[in-house]
Amino acid sequence: MKKRVFIAVNLPERLKKQAKSFREKYDYLPVRWTKENSLHLTLVFIGYASDEQILEICRLLKETAAETDPFSIKFKKIVLGPPGKPPRLIWAEGELNEKFSKLKNKLEEKLLAESAAFSRKESRPTKPHITLARLKIGRWQNLESPPQIEEDFNFEVPVQSIELMESDLKGDGAEYAIMESAELGENNSQ
């Protein structure tokens, strides 16, 4: 049986607590909040993969992580997303980050070249974001005056490992589980 998988950066507990206080402030909105323990920063969405493909993805994950030095990503605000389109999400928006973009591109290139589970590279520019909530579109559009959300959210996320995550879709939102974790910079620490 195939599993729905993606590669992500897991987040510090402090950031999850900070996001929870934002949620409490806007708890009245017609949205489905991301569960606190499910908050993450997606690097590459893969889709459905067999057990054999997952083993190959794990190998590529570890190989890429070992070649990449740890880095940090700065988050500055919480806004409606995606920018320039009708809102669908509330997210914490990160600054453009060259190291994040390079890691994402390297993972996508290796997956395209070596994994049958991955078939498309993203064409849009990579801007890190953390999905805090998904709008219930019909109810959101019926609000008399939907809020224009733009709040300060100063947080730096250390990226010291990357994880292969399984996404199990449930009626009340997806549940995520770490399948494999790989520390960054393992080749550079010797």
N, C-alpha and C positions, 0 to 999 in steps of 0.2 A: 504494500500500500504506500502510495506517495504521500510525502509530508510537505506542507507549505512552509517555506523557509526564506530567511533573509539574513544579511550580515549587518550588525549594528554595534554601536558603542553603548554600553550600559552607563547609567548616570549615578553620580554620588547621591547618597541618601539626603544630604543637605539640600540639594537642588529639588528633590522630590518633595521635601517638606515645604520649601519656598513655593513650589507650584501648587501645593495643596492650599496654602493661604490665599492664593489668587482664586482658586476654585471656590473657596468659601465666600469670597466677595461677590462672585458672579453665579452663585448656585441657582438663582432664579431663572437663568436663561434656558431656552429650549435647545439643549445640546446633550450629547452623550460624552461624558468626561472619560478620559483615558484613566484606567485604574492606576493608582499611585505606583504600584510595583511593576507596572507595564510600561512606564515612561522610558523612552530610549531615543537614540539618535540613529536613524537608518542610514547606512552607507550604501548598500546594494540590495534591492528587492530581487529575489531569484524566482520565486514561484514554486511550483510543485516539483519535487525531486524524489527519486527512488533511493533506497538505502545505499545502493552502489554509487549513485551520483553524489549522495551526501558524503560518503567517504572521500571522494575526489575533491569535493568542495572544501572539506576539512583540511586536506593536504595543501590546497592552494591558499587557504586562509592562513595556516601556520607559516607557510613559505613567505607570503607577502608581509605578514606581521613581523617576522624575523628581520626582514630587510628594511623596515620602517622605524625610525626613531620616534619615541613618545613626543607629544606636542599638546597644546591646549587650544580650545576654541572659546571665544568670548561671545556671550549672549548679552544683548542690550535691552531688548524690549519684547513685550507680548502684543501681538497684533492678530487681525483677521487675515487668513491666507486662503489661497495663494495670491500674491500681489498681482494687480492688474486684471484679476478675474472676479466674477461674483464669489463672495466668500463661501467656503465650505468647512473651514477649520478655524480653530483658535490655536495659535502656536507661539512658542518662544523662538524668536528669530536670532540666528547667529550671524556674526560678521563673516564676510567672505574670508576663506582661509585656504591659502595655497597648499599647505600640507594635507589638509582634509581632502581637497580636490585631487591631489596627486595620489593619495591612498585609494580613493574611490575609483579613479581612472585605472590605476594599476590592477585593482581587484577585477574590474569589469573586463579589462583586456585579457587577463589570465583566464577568467571564466569563459569568455567568448572563444578563446583559443583551445581550451582544454576540457570544458564541461558541456555535455549535451543538455544539461538542465537550464542553461542560461543562453538566451538567444538575442538579446537586444541591449545595446548600450544606450544610456540616457543621452539625449542630444542637448537638453537645456543646461544652462550653467548651474553649478552645484553651490547652493546656499544652504548651510546647515540649519535645520529647524527641528523642534521637538513638538509633536502634536499633543496638545493638552486636551482638546475636545473636538468632536465632529458636530457640526450644526445639524439640527433636525430641520432641513431646508424648508419644508412647507410651513411649519410652525414659526420658523425664523422670519420668513417673508410676510407672515401675517402679523408680526409685531408692529404696533403703531409707529414706534420710532426705534428701530434696531440700534443698539449702541455701536459707536465707532470706537473699537477697543484699540488703545495704544498706551501701554503702561511700561514704565521702566522695569527692567528685569536684569539687573547687573549680576552676571554669574560667569565664572570661568570653569569650563569642563576640562579636566585633565584626560587626555586620551592615552591610556597606557596599555590597553588591550582592546581587541575586537572579538566579537562573538558571533557564532552561527546560531541563529534563533529559530525556533519552531513557532509558527503562528497557528493556534487552534481557534477557529472562528466559532463563537458562541452567540446565543441570542442577545446577551447583554454586552457584547463587545468581544474582541479577541483576547485570548490569554496566551502569554509568551513563556517559553522555556528555553534556557540556554542548552544547546546541544554540544557546543565546543567553544572553548575560550583560548585565545592565543595572545601572549604578551608581545608588545611591540619591542623591537630592538634587540632581540635575543642574539642575533648574529654580531651585533656591535658591542656587546658587553664583555667579550672575552679578551 
